[in-house]
Amino acid sequence: MHLSLFTAAICCLMVAQAQPAGVIAGSVVDANSNKPVRRANVVLSTVEARPQDALAWTDGDGRFSFGYLPAGSYQLRVSKDGYQAAIYGTETPRRPASIIQLANDEVRNDFIFRLKPPTSISGVVLDEDGDPLAGVEVTLMTPGFERHKRKLLRGARTTTDSNGRYRLTAVAPGRYAVLATPLFFRRALKMQPEVTPGQLQQQYSYGIQYYPGVDLGESAGLVPVQPGHEISRIDFRLALRPSVSLQAKIVMPFEVADIRERSVTAIGEQLTNGMNMWTGPSPPGLSVQISQIPAGSYLLIAQAFVDGKRYRGVQTAYIGPDGSSEIAIPVEPGIDLEGNVSVEGPGAEKVVASTVSLVPGDGIPWNGPPLRASVNKDGSFKIAGVPPGVWDIDAGPIPNGGYVKSMRLGDQDVLTEEMAIRSSTTAPLKIVLGTLAAILEGTVTQQDQPARAVVVLAPESKLRDVIGFYRFAVADDKGHFEIKSVNPGRYQLYAFEEFDRQSIQDPDFLKPFESAGVAVTLREGQNETQKISMIRAGVH
């Protein structure tokens, strides 16, 4: 029995006079055994600006069918627990899916999906005596760049069971560092052959560990993962280490005296989510002690409140095996950031910006109230209590088909540069939205034939590290692509057979392909059509 559900959009196309007779059908089998896969989810999607989906489940013979389909462009994808998801026409997640062109009353029943077992990484986490450790978080980390600084980026994670075992499934092909992070508050005692009466017993804790048994991310081994493979025996043996104490003192501006609340947050590799220590208003001083933490490097974030005003400071520190001497953390008051939003271009009088908000741009967590303001009718706004730091700006909504034309903090261009706020900052933030962004169309070819590819529009070299200027598109079966909402300016245009968007975090990624790119200078509105050759996978 073939079971199908159709979206309302497809049903509405079934006119009473002559229902379309188009069919897309096929089967789903196990790639290893070639046996039918029952109850797999098969999704048929239309290829349009707002895709419509229809869902079917395979029957006992692994068959599926979609009927009464109008002529058009479609895509197929299949999923089933215990298998990797599959998309018709693509061998890897880095390649664009193929498009099925269905003619009037055409019957296509030759689609076969061979589902592979899920790619996974598994292992066991033991203590130094070989006993299992439960509740240890195991995280996959991929080498990459964050704000164009090389680092390991956190990905999928799980925790060990009562036997210390873990298994991460549905892992995408690639190379991974694997990190084991014990519960921060897990304390342990070591047996001591002798103790002196009244002697305080040393506290111990488990430190983090990267596979294969190293403490630092830069020393971690990278585990290669191939599609459909199960990588086992990625094991850990965690050692107990003496716990230490962190001593910190909040240093306020000299004129501030009446402090009601203060806190210090310690964040480090050893702490997955950081740890917050709050101290009450009782005297003396502004010292804080955070006890029983692993030795290592930490980012310390201090906050204090005076008459409702927030003060904030950030300091890095290494806490050695003997603990720390008192670490001074100077704090500064936040500012009220004022500014204006204006709109330029055709129909500008009909566009109204509503909000301006800030998010951390330096990787330092913000645990205060959202830094957001409504835009007044005259375009003015004020974001209260912005602490010193680097902040990314979001203003909008951006007009349909428009773009952010400029952002300036006083004389500084903060659209293409980082916006650093200090307690002394007084310059206004001026934001201009444009209603008419650049539009670029073109064709991708391979040996003079249309090619389906991932198209990348990269800004000129001096803006190559500004992620917001990149644009992407997928060329269809005729090689045609269209890119909208582009900031006018100078770009390089590329077409890749395979492409991972995370690659653009690496500022040197495009260097080997410079000669294959097409230089374009874009203006507002429609631009000259471009023709570009596809870069084959594995070609540098």
Residue pairs with C-beta under 8 A, 6 or more apart in sequence:
1 59
2 25
2 56
2 59
2 63
2 64
2 65
3 56
3 57
3 59
4 54
4 55
4 56
4 64
4 65
4 66
4 67
5 54
5 55
5 56
6 54
6 66
6 68
7 52
7 53
7 54
9 46
9 52
10 46
10 52
10 54
10 68
10 69
10 70
13 20
13 70
14 20
14 68
19 68
20 68
20 69
20 70
20 71
20 104
20 105
21 67
21 68
21 105
21 107
22 67
22 68
22 69
22 70
22 71
22 102
22 103
22 104
22 105
22 106
22 107
23 65
23 66
23 67
23 69
23 106
23 107
23 108
23 109
24 44
24 65
24 66
24 69
24 74
24 76
24 100
24 102
24 108
24 109
24 111
25 63
25 64
25 65
25 66
25 107
25 108
25 109
25 111
26 63
26 64
26 76
26 109
26 110
26 111
26 112
26 113
27 36
27 58
27 61
27 62
27 63
27 64
27 111
27 112
27 113
28 36
28 37
28 40
28 42
28 58
28 62
28 64
28 78
28 80
28 112
28 113
28 115
29 35
29 36
29 37
29 62
29 112
29 113
29 114
29 115
30 36
30 37
30 83
30 114
30 115
31 114
31 115
31 116
31 117
31 228
32 116
32 117
34 114
35 62
36 58
36 60
36 61
36 62
36 63
37 58
37 62
37 80
37 83
37 115
38 58
38 59
38 60
38 62
39 57
39 58
39 80
40 57
40 58
40 62
40 64
40 78
40 79
40 80
40 83
40 113
40 115
41 55
41 56
41 57
41 78
41 79
41 80
42 55
42 56
42 57
42 58
42 64
42 76
42 77
42 78
42 113
43 53
43 54
43 55
43 76
43 77
43 78
43 79
44 53
44 54
44 55
44 56
44 66
44 74
44 75
44 76
45 51
45 52
45 53
45 54
45 74
45 75
45 76
45 77
46 52
46 53
46 72
46 73
46 74
47 72
47 73
47 74
47 75
47 99
47 476
48 73
54 66
56 64
56 65
56 66
57 64
58 64
65 109
69 102
70 102
70 104
71 102
71 103
71 104
71 106
72 102
73 99
73 100
73 101
73 102
73 476
74 99
74 100
74 102
75 87
75 88
75 97
75 98
75 99
75 100
76 87
76 88
76 100
76 111
76 113
77 85
77 86
77 87
77 88
77 97
78 85
78 86
78 87
78 113
78 115
79 85
79 86
80 115
82 117
82 118
83 115
83 116
83 117
83 118
84 115
84 116
84 117
84 118
84 119
84 170
84 227
84 228
85 170
86 113
86 114
86 115
86 116
87 97
88 97
88 98
88 100
88 111
88 113
89 97
89 98
89 99
90 96
90 97
90 98
92 173
92 227
92 498
93 172
93 173
94 454
94 498
94 499
94 500
94 537
95 454
95 497
95 498
95 537
96 452
96 453
96 454
96 474
96 475
98 452
98 477
99 452
99 476
99 477
100 108
101 477
102 108
116 227
116 228
117 228
117 230
118 169
118 170
118 171
118 228
119 169
119 170
119 171
119 172
119 173
119 225
119 226
119 227
119 228
119 229
119 230
119 231
120 167
120 168
120 169
120 170
120 171
120 230
120 231
121 140
121 167
121 168
121 171
121 176
121 178
121 223
121 225
121 231
121 232
121 234
122 165
122 166
122 167
122 168
122 230
122 231
122 232
122 233
122 234
123 138
123 165
123 166
123 178
123 232
123 233
123 234
123 235
123 236
124 132
124 160
124 163
124 164
124 165
124 166
124 235
124 236
125 132
125 133
125 136
125 138
125 160
125 164
125 166
125 180
125 235
125 236
125 237
125 238
126 132
126 133
126 164
126 235
126 236
126 237
126 238
127 133
127 206
127 237
127 238
127 240
128 237
128 238
128 239
128 240
130 237
131 164
132 160
132 162
132 163
132 164
132 165
133 160
133 164
133 182
133 206
133 238
134 159
134 160
134 161
134 162
134 163
134 164
135 159
135 160
135 182
135 183
135 186
136 159
136 160
136 164
136 166
136 180
136 181
136 182
136 183
136 206
136 236
136 238
137 157
137 158
137 159
137 180
137 181
137 182
137 183
137 272
138 157
138 158
138 159
138 160
138 166
138 168
138 178
138 179
138 180
138 181
138 236
139 154
139 155
139 156
139 157
139 178
139 179
139 181
139 272
140 154
140 155
140 156
140 157
140 168
140 171
140 176
140 177
140 178
140 179
141 152
141 153
141 154
141 155
141 176
141 177
141 178
141 179
141 217
141 220
142 152
142 153
142 155
142 174
142 175
142 176
142 177
142 502
143 150
143 152
143 153
143 175
143 177
143 222
144 150
144 151
144 152
144 153
144 502
144 505
144 506
145 151
145 505
145 506
145 507
146 153
146 363
146 505
147 361
147 362
147 363
148 465
148 505
148 506
148 507
151 217
152 177
152 179
152 217
152 220
153 502
155 176
156 168
156 170
156 171
157 168
158 166
158 167
158 168
159 166
160 166
171 225
172 225
173 225
173 226
173 227
174 224
174 225
175 222
175 223
175 224
175 225
176 222
176 223
176 225
177 210
177 211
177 217
177 220
177 221
177 222
177 223
178 210
178 211
178 220
178 223
178 234
179 208
179 209
179 210
179 211
179 217
179 220
180 208
180 209
180 210
180 211
180 236
180 238
181 208
181 270
181 272
182 205
182 206
182 207
182 208
182 238
184 205
184 270
184 271
184 272
184 275
184 293
186 205
186 206
187 203
187 204
187 205
187 243
187 292
188 204
188 205
188 206
188 240
189 201
189 203
189 204
190 202
190 204
190 240
192 201
192 202
195 201
202 242
202 243
203 242
203 243
203 292
204 240
204 241
204 242
204 243
205 240
205 241
205 243
205 292
205 293
205 294
206 238
206 239
206 240
206 241
206 294
207 215
207 238
207 239
207 241
207 270
207 294
207 295
207 296
208 215
208 269
208 270
208 294
209 215
209 236
209 238
210 216
210 217
210 219
210 220
210 221
211 220
211 221
211 223
211 234
211 235
211 236
212 221
213 236
213 237
214 220
214 221
217 269
223 231
223 234
225 231
241 294
241 295
242 295
242 321
243 291
243 292
243 293
243 294
244 292
244 293
244 294
244 295
244 319
244 320
244 321
244 322
244 323
244 324
245 289
245 290
245 291
245 292
245 293
245 323
245 324
246 266
246 289
246 290
246 291
246 293
246 298
246 300
246 317
246 319
246 323
246 324
246 327
247 287
247 288
247 289
247 323
247 324
247 325
247 326
247 327
248 264
248 287
248 288
248 289
248 290
248 300
248 302
248 315
248 324
248 326
248 327
248 328
248 329
249 285
249 286
249 287
249 288
249 326
249 327
249 328
249 329
250 262
250 264
250 286
250 288
250 302
250 304
250 313
250 329
250 331
251 286
251 313
251 328
251 329
251 330
251 331
252 259
252 286
252 304
252 306
252 311
252 331
253 311
253 331
253 332
253 333
256 306
256 311
258 306
258 307
259 281
259 286
259 304
259 305
259 306
260 281
260 305
260 306
261 278
261 281
261 304
261 305
262 278
262 279
262 286
262 288
262 302
262 303
262 304
262 305
263 276
263 277
263 278
263 279
263 288
263 302
263 303
263 304
264 276
264 277
264 279
264 288
264 290
264 300
264 301
264 302
264 303
264 329
265 274
265 275
265 276
265 277
265 300
265 301
265 302
265 303
265 365
265 367
266 274
266 275
266 277
266 290
266 293
266 298
266 299
266 300
267 274
267 275
267 298
267 299
267 300
267 301
267 365
268 274
268 296
268 297
268 298
268 299
269 296
269 297
270 293
270 294
270 296
271 293
274 365
275 290
275 293
276 367
277 288
277 289
277 290
279 288
286 304
287 326
293 319
295 319
295 320
295 321
296 318
296 319
297 316
297 317
297 318
297 319
298 316
298 317
298 318
298 319
299 314
299 315
299 316
299 364
300 314
300 315
300 316
300 317
300 327
300 329
301 312
301 313
301 314
301 364
301 365
302 312
302 313
302 314
302 315
302 329
302 331
303 310
303 311
303 312
303 331
303 368
304 310
304 311
304 331
305 311
309 333
309 334
309 385
310 333
310 334
310 368
310 385
310 387
311 331
311 332
311 333
311 334
311 387
312 331
312 332
312 334
312 387
312 388
312 389
313 329
313 330
313 331
313 332
313 388
314 329
314 364
314 389
315 327
315 328
315 329
315 330
317 324
317 327
332 387
332 388
332 422
332 423
333 423
334 384
334 385
334 386
334 387
334 388
334 423
335 385
335 386
335 421
335 423
335 425
335 426
336 382
336 383
336 384
336 385
336 386
337 358
337 382
337 383
337 386
337 421
337 425
337 429
338 380
338 381
338 382
338 428
338 429
339 356
339 380
339 381
339 382
339 428
339 429
339 430
339 431
340 378
340 379
340 380
340 381
340 428
340 429
340 430
340 431
341 353
341 356
341 375
341 379
341 381
341 395
341 431
341 432
341 433
342 379
342 430
342 431
342 432
342 433
343 351
343 353
343 399
343 432
343 433
343 434
343 435
344 405
344 432
344 433
344 434
344 435
345 399
345 402
345 434
345 435
345 436
345 524
346 435
346 436
347 399
347 435
348 435
351 399
351 402
351 433
351 435
352 375
353 375
353 379
353 395
353 396
353 397
353 431
353 433
354 374
354 375
354 396
354 397
355 372
355 373
355 374
355 375
355 394
355 395
355 396
356 372
356 373
356 375
356 381
356 383
356 393
356 394
356 395
356 429
356 431
357 370
357 371
357 372
357 373
357 383
357 393
357 394
357 395
358 371
358 372
358 383
358 386
358 391
358 392
358 393
358 394
359 366
359 371
359 391
359 392
359 394
360 366
360 389
360 390
360 391
360 392
361 389
361 390
361 391
361 392
361 418
361 419
362 389
362 390
364 389
366 387
368 385
368 387
369 385
371 383
371 385
371 386
371 391
372 383
373 381
373 382
373 383
373 384
374 381
375 381
386 421
387 421
388 421
388 422
388 423
389 420
389 421
390 418
390 419
390 420
390 421
391 419
391 421
392 419
393 407
393 414
393 419
393 429
393 431
395 404
395 407
395 431
395 433
396 433
398 404
398 433
398 485
399 433
399 434
399 435
401 435
401 436
401 437
401 484
401 485
402 433
402 434
402 435
402 436
402 437
402 485
403 433
403 434
403 437
403 438
403 485
403 486
403 487
404 415
404 431
404 432
404 433
404 434
404 487
405 432
405 433
405 434
405 487
406 413
406 415
406 430
406 431
406 432
407 413
407 414
407 415
407 419
407 429
407 430
407 431
407 432
408 414
408 415
408 429
408 430
409 419
409 425
409 427
409 428
409 429
410 427
410 428
411 427
412 419
412 427
414 429
416 463
416 466
416 469
419 429
434 524
436 524
436 525
437 484
437 485
437 486
437 487
437 488
437 524
438 486
438 487
438 488
438 522
438 523
438 524
438 525
438 527
439 482
439 483
439 484
439 486
439 525
439 526
439 527
440 457
440 482
440 483
440 486
440 493
440 520
440 522
440 527
440 530
441 480
441 481
441 482
441 483
441 526
441 527
441 529
441 530
442 455
442 480
442 481
442 493
442 529
442 530
442 531
442 532
443 450
443 475
443 478
443 479
443 480
443 481
443 529
443 530
443 531
443 532
444 450
444 451
444 452
444 453
444 455
444 475
444 479
444 481
444 495
444 532
444 533
444 534
445 451
445 479
445 531
445 532
445 533
445 534
446 453
446 533
446 534
446 536
450 475
450 477
450 478
450 479
450 480
451 475
451 479
451 495
451 497
451 534
452 474
452 475
452 476
452 477
452 479
453 474
453 475
453 479
453 495
453 496
453 497
453 534
454 472
454 473
454 474
454 475
454 495
454 496
454 497
454 498
454 499
455 472
455 473
455 474
455 475
455 481
455 483
455 493
455 494
455 495
455 496
455 532
456 470
456 471
456 472
456 493
456 494
456 495
456 496
456 499
456 504
457 470
457 471
457 472
457 473
457 483
457 486
457 491
457 492
457 493
457 494
457 520
458 464
458 470
458 491
458 492
458 493
458 494
458 504
458 510
458 517
459 466
459 469
459 470
459 489
459 490
459 491
460 489
460 490
460 491
460 492
463 469
463 489
464 507
464 510
465 507
467 504
467 505
469 487
469 489
470 504
471 483
471 485
471 486
472 483
472 501
473 481
473 482
473 483
474 481
475 481
475 495
486 522
488 522
488 523
488 524
489 521
489 522
490 519
490 520
490 521
490 522
491 519
491 520
491 521
491 522
492 510
492 514
492 517
492 518
492 519
492 520
493 517
493 518
493 519
493 520
493 530
493 532
494 510
494 513
494 516
494 517
494 518
494 532
494 535
495 532
495 533
495 534
495 535
496 534
496 535
496 537
497 534
497 535
497 536
497 537
498 537
503 509
504 510
510 517
512 540
513 535
513 540
516 533
516 535
518 530
518 532
520 527
520 530
